[in-house]
């Protein structure tokens, strides 16, 4: 049975092993987000998809495959991240997702809030009484899932239902941790991101991927 001590030891071991990769990941992700804010185009879209694909594949194979124990963590959770990573990679050729900085007011606001919270994860961990390496870094599975959901929703309606659906199970599984499981209260962010993704998926189900038939006035 996974205990709080084992949970944080797994994360801590991963964080120590890949400390410099965490720093590089943060730097690259910030550069990508700044680029999304200032420009758009197929080349930038491909860079975002490659970045997200590698992030999820790495977490699937390395974090869940090597740093966690148990069939559920390694094969179910790891399988979810593998599926998301493959989905982003596949979209390099399918080209359904068009990452942009959103123009619609409410999505712009939620995007900014979501992105700030991704990078706030480690600071929230410190406020909750933990120190490095026993904190969630932005590259870890939970914050990176929040990042992916925020960016996929920001792309509406030019996004991919399959990718979003694959992201939701892990995000909604953040509910027990939001109420104190493993002392990981910061994962209320993950759960709220899951609700955000689910609501937008249901509201815009009929127009996702059909941007050519969507009038700007009909997309809030």
Backbone torsions as a table, in degrees:
resi	resn	phi	psi	omega
1	UNK	NA	135.5	-178.2
2	UNK	-76.3	120.9	178.5
3	UNK	-101.7	169.2	178.6
4	UNK	-61.5	-39.6	-179.7
5	UNK	-64.2	-45.7	179.4
6	UNK	-64.3	-42.4	-179.9
7	UNK	-54.9	-51.0	-177.0
8	UNK	-76.1	-27.9	174.9
9	UNK	-65.3	-37.3	177.1
10	UNK	-63.6	-47.9	179.3
11	UNK	-64.9	-41.9	-179.9
12	UNK	-62.0	-43.9	178.8
13	UNK	-62.2	-41.8	178.2
14	UNK	-63.8	-44.5	-178.3
15	UNK	-64.6	-40.2	178.6
16	UNK	-66.4	-45.5	-177.4
17	UNK	-61.7	-37.7	-173.7
18	UNK	-118.1	34.8	-177.5
19	UNK	-56.2	-49.0	-177.4
20	UNK	-68.7	-31.3	175.8
21	UNK	-66.4	-37.4	175.5
22	UNK	-57.2	-46.1	-178.7
23	UNK	-64.1	-44.6	178.6
24	UNK	-62.0	-42.8	179.9
25	UNK	-60.4	-45.7	179.5
26	UNK	-60.2	-45.2	-179.3
27	UNK	-62.9	-45.9	-179.5
28	UNK	-64.0	-43.7	-177.9
29	UNK	-63.6	-38.8	178.7
30	UNK	-66.1	-42.0	176.9
31	UNK	-60.4	-43.0	179.6
32	UNK	-63.3	-43.4	-179.8
33	UNK	-65.3	-39.5	176.6
34	UNK	-64.3	-37.4	177.8
35	UNK	-65.8	-40.3	177.7
36	UNK	-62.4	-33.2	-179.1
37	UNK	-71.0	-30.7	-172.6
38	UNK	-105.3	-18.0	-177.0
39	UNK	-151.9	174.0	176.4
40	UNK	-151.1	168.3	-179.1
41	UNK	148.0	165.2	-176.8
42	UNK	-62.8	-37.8	-178.5
43	UNK	-63.7	-44.9	178.8
44	UNK	-65.8	-39.5	177.0
45	UNK	-58.4	-43.7	179.7
46	UNK	-64.2	-38.6	179.3
47	UNK	-63.5	-43.6	179.7
48	UNK	-62.7	-44.4	-179.1
49	UNK	-64.8	-41.3	178.0
50	UNK	-63.9	-43.3	179.8
51	UNK	-60.8	-48.5	-179.7
52	UNK	-67.8	-40.0	178.3
53	UNK	-60.6	-47.7	179.7
54	UNK	-64.0	-37.1	179.1
55	UNK	-61.7	-48.0	-177.8
56	UNK	-72.5	-37.1	177.1
57	UNK	-65.8	-39.7	178.8
58	UNK	-64.2	-45.6	178.5
59	UNK	-64.3	-36.7	178.8
60	UNK	-64.3	-52.8	-172.9
61	UNK	-78.5	-43.7	-173.9
62	UNK	-88.2	-57.7	-176.6
63	UNK	-65.0	-59.2	-176.8
64	UNK	-72.8	-34.3	-177.2
65	UNK	-76.2	-33.8	-173.4
66	UNK	-114.3	-25.2	-172.8
67	UNK	-109.6	-3.9	177.5
68	UNK	-115.8	163.4	-179.8
69	UNK	-121.9	152.4	176.8
70	UNK	100.4	149.0	-177.3
71	UNK	-65.7	-38.0	-177.8
72	UNK	-63.6	-49.5	-178.8
73	UNK	-64.3	-48.3	-173.6
74	UNK	-72.2	-39.8	-171.1
75	UNK	-104.9	-35.3	179.5
76	UNK	-85.1	-56.1	178.7
77	UNK	-65.6	-43.1	176.8
78	UNK	-61.3	-36.4	178.5
79	UNK	-66.7	-37.6	177.1
80	UNK	-60.4	-46.9	-179.0
81	UNK	-68.2	-34.4	175.7
82	UNK	-62.4	-43.9	179.6
83	UNK	-62.7	-41.4	178.8
84	UNK	-65.3	-43.9	179.3
85	UNK	-59.8	-43.5	178.6
86	UNK	-65.9	-38.2	-179.3
87	UNK	-62.7	-44.0	177.4
88	UNK	-65.1	-39.5	179.0
89	UNK	-65.0	-42.4	179.9
90	UNK	-61.7	-33.3	-178.0
91	UNK	-71.5	-11.3	171.4
92	UNK	-60.9	-27.7	-178.1
93	UNK	-105.2	-33.7	-179.0
94	UNK	-77.4	-33.0	175.0
95	UNK	54.4	48.0	173.9
96	UNK	-88.5	-36.0	-178.2
97	UNK	-86.7	128.4	176.4
98	UNK	-121.1	93.0	-177.5
99	UNK	-66.2	127.6	179.4
100	UNK	-142.7	165.3	168.2
101	UNK	-83.8	119.1	-170.9
102	UNK	-62.1	146.6	177.9
103	UNK	-99.3	-26.1	-178.3
104	UNK	-72.8	135.3	-167.3
105	UNK	-58.9	-49.8	-173.9
106	UNK	-69.2	-35.0	177.8
107	UNK	-71.4	-35.0	176.6
108	UNK	-62.4	-44.3	-180.0
109	UNK	-64.6	-48.1	-179.3
110	UNK	-66.6	-31.6	177.3
111	UNK	-64.6	-47.2	179.4
112	UNK	-61.3	-46.5	179.5
113	UNK	-60.7	-46.2	-178.8
114	UNK	-61.5	-42.7	-179.3
115	UNK	-66.8	-40.4	177.2
116	UNK	-61.0	-41.6	-178.0
117	UNK	-68.1	-30.9	176.4
118	UNK	-57.4	-47.3	-176.8
119	UNK	-83.4	-9.7	177.5
120	UNK	-83.7	-14.1	-176.7
121	UNK	-47.6	-55.1	-177.7
122	UNK	-63.6	-33.8	179.7
123	UNK	-69.8	-36.2	176.5
124	UNK	-65.9	-36.9	176.6
125	UNK	-61.0	-40.3	178.2
126	UNK	-65.8	-41.7	178.9
127	UNK	-63.5	-27.2	179.1
128	UNK	-85.1	2.4	173.0
129	UNK	101.5	10.5	179.0
130	UNK	-110.0	159.8	177.1
131	UNK	-127.5	164.5	175.8
132	UNK	-58.8	136.3	12.1
133	UNK	-95.0	8.6	-173.6
134	UNK	-91.4	52.0	177.3
135	UNK	-138.9	161.4	177.4
136	UNK	-86.7	115.7	175.0
137	UNK	-86.1	154.7	-176.5
138	UNK	-54.9	-28.0	-179.8
139	UNK	-79.7	-16.1	-179.6
140	UNK	-60.5	162.3	-174.1
141	UNK	-53.6	-43.3	-175.3
142	UNK	-69.8	-53.5	178.1
143	UNK	-62.0	-37.6	-179.5
144	UNK	-67.8	-29.2	174.7
145	UNK	-68.6	-41.0	175.8
146	UNK	-59.2	-45.6	178.6
147	UNK	-57.5	-46.8	-177.8
148	UNK	-63.9	-44.3	179.8
149	UNK	-61.9	-45.1	-179.3
150	UNK	-60.0	-44.5	-178.2
151	UNK	-71.5	-36.9	179.1
152	UNK	-67.3	-39.7	177.4
153	UNK	-69.8	-36.4	177.9
154	UNK	-61.0	-24.8	-178.7
155	UNK	-81.8	-7.9	-178.7
156	UNK	-50.4	139.5	-0.2
157	UNK	-87.6	1.7	-178.5
158	UNK	-83.2	67.4	-178.1
159	UNK	-137.9	-173.6	-172.8
160	UNK	-125.0	122.0	-178.4
161	UNK	-61.9	-42.8	-176.3
162	UNK	-60.7	-45.4	179.8
163	UNK	-61.0	-45.5	-179.3
164	UNK	-65.0	-41.9	179.1
165	UNK	-62.4	-39.7	179.3
166	UNK	-66.9	-28.8	-179.7
167	UNK	-75.6	-26.9	-170.1
168	UNK	-69.5	-40.7	-177.6
169	UNK	-56.7	-47.7	-179.7
170	UNK	-63.7	-39.5	-179.0
171	UNK	-65.2	-45.2	-177.8
172	UNK	-70.9	-21.2	174.8
173	UNK	-71.1	-4.5	176.8
174	UNK	-74.3	-9.2	-177.1
175	UNK	-57.6	-49.5	-179.8
176	UNK	-60.3	-37.6	179.8
177	UNK	-70.7	-30.9	176.9
178	UNK	-62.8	-25.9	178.8
179	UNK	-99.3	13.4	170.7
180	UNK	113.0	-1.9	177.9
181	UNK	-60.4	126.8	-177.7
182	UNK	65.5	9.3	-178.5
183	UNK	68.8	21.8	-175.9
184	UNK	-100.3	62.2	-176.0
185	UNK	-63.5	-24.3	-178.7
186	UNK	-64.4	-15.8	179.8
187	UNK	-75.8	5.8	166.8
188	UNK	-61.5	-27.9	176.2
189	UNK	-63.0	-44.2	179.5
190	UNK	-61.3	-47.1	-178.6
191	UNK	-63.9	-43.8	179.0
192	UNK	-64.5	-35.0	175.4
193	UNK	-64.2	-38.1	176.7
194	UNK	-63.4	-44.1	176.3
195	UNK	-62.0	-41.8	178.4
196	UNK	-59.7	-45.0	179.0
197	UNK	-66.8	-41.6	-178.3
198	UNK	-65.5	-45.4	-179.9
199	UNK	-60.8	-45.9	-179.9
200	UNK	-67.7	-35.1	176.7
201	UNK	-61.6	-45.2	-178.4
202	UNK	-70.8	-41.7	-177.6
203	UNK	-65.8	-41.5	-174.1
204	UNK	-107.3	19.9	-176.1
205	UNK	-52.0	-46.1	-173.5
206	UNK	-71.4	-22.0	-175.9
207	UNK	-108.9	-7.0	178.7
208	UNK	-61.6	127.6	179.3
209	UNK	82.7	3.2	-177.9
210	UNK	-123.8	46.1	-173.1
211	UNK	-62.2	-24.6	-177.6
212	UNK	-68.0	-23.3	-178.0
213	UNK	-103.3	8.8	-176.0
214	UNK	-107.0	123.1	176.0
215	UNK	-82.6	142.0	-179.5
216	UNK	-55.5	-37.7	-177.8
217	UNK	-66.8	-23.2	-178.7
218	UNK	-92.0	-2.2	-179.0
219	UNK	-116.4	101.4	-172.7
220	UNK	-62.4	NA	NA
